[in-house]
Amino acid sequence: MKFAAKLGAKTIMKWSWKVAQIAGIGVYVHFTFIILLGWVGVSHFLLRHSWQDAASGLVFIVTLFGIVVLHELGHALTARRFGIRTRDITLLPIGGVARLERMPDDPKQELLVALAGPAVNIVLAALLFSVLVAGAKLAALTEVRLVGGDFLSKLMWVNVGLAVFNLLPAFPMDGGRVLRALLATRMDYVRATHIAANVGQAMAFLFGIWGLFASLPMLVFIALFVWIGAAQESSIVQMRSALGGIPVERVMITDFRSLSPHEPLSSAVEHILAGSQQDFPVVEEGRVVGILTRSDLLTGLTKRGQQAEISEVMQKKFETAAPSEMADRVFARLQRCNCHTLPVLRNGELVGIVTMENVGEFLMIQSALDEARKGKKTIRTLVAADRRS
């Protein structure tokens, strides 16, 4: 139902299990999906106290999420045509999430990627309609029921509903990205995102009011989901724009501590408690060999104790940045790699680290300085005007 470069990815993946590998893309199921299956089975059984109804409800919901996987594959395979890899697809009770490594830079490419998912649903709906026509089951199209009824006709209407719902112009659904892509062909990307996000939040407000007055809690939940998604998308794009043209060496932290792979975990604990930092580059003979994150440290302390060596729990696969790289690209890489800290290397030597927090702090300081400069410029303008008068 939506695709994202990164939106709460770490939390989602932590509680997900891999169930398939399709076209080189891992398909995961979040644990809350199991709760949904239980709820569907029980609710169908209680309507007529029939185990057959419960089984048919479970078969239908599993088939429905199979359709959601196809929808997300539509996004993923279209993005692959433009050289954009999809990390994985995760099934949640509210739909599916395809984690693209990045969003297309070209608005026309983003338009095609966004439309690909609903296009899959439209094609499936047309195929199911053709099957119903061939089987002389047109009457079944108007007899859709929650329990019972024609299985194929329900699937056809589900595909129609998914296509229409996803094309609503509200982030983070596909329609919001379609709107942004169309606007971006006529204006700059940040303004297009801002307008699309405002439209999405307006729709979320209407969904929320409708859900409250109609006693539809799911609609209220969707409204909250859309509101937060629109705000996040607008914030991320504004941050990337603000970082454009700024080299990493202006943003990176230069006052930091590194650790040796042979030190005990207790050394990292001391530094964290002292308030120096949360993640640590691990250096051996002048070369960065790993990253010790706070979450890795806590896991290591639980399983191995504080005397275990850092090399036993550190991340040995990590990304790096160069001081001359543009900060907006490094910020995007921080999001894409699902990591918290990037070492900054100059000719292999560690000269700094970049974290999401210090990027945010840099932007807050720049914003404050910009406001101060605007204030001084306004004062100078007023003084000059007063002198002329």
Buried (B, 14 or more C-beta within 10 A) or exposed (E): BBBBBBBEBEEBBEEBEEEEEBEEBBBBBBEBBEEBBEEBBEBBBEEEEBEEBBEBBBEBBEBBBEBBBBBBBBBBBBBBEBEBBBBBBBBBBBBBBBBBBBBBEEBEBBBBBBBBBBBBBBBBBEBBBEBBEEEEBEEBBEEBEEBBBBBBBBBBBBBBEBBEBBBBBBBBBBBBBBBBBBBBEEEEBBBBBBBBBEBBBBBBEEBBEEBEEEEBEEBBBBBBBBBBBBBBBBEBBBBBBBBEEBBBBEBBBEEBEBBBBEBBBEBBBEBBEEEEBBBBBBBBEEEBBBBBBBBBBBEBBEEEEBEBBBBEBBBEEBBBBBBEBBBBBBBBBBBBBEBBBBBBBEEEEBBBBBBBEBBEEBBEEBEEEEEEEEEEEEEEEEEEEEEEE
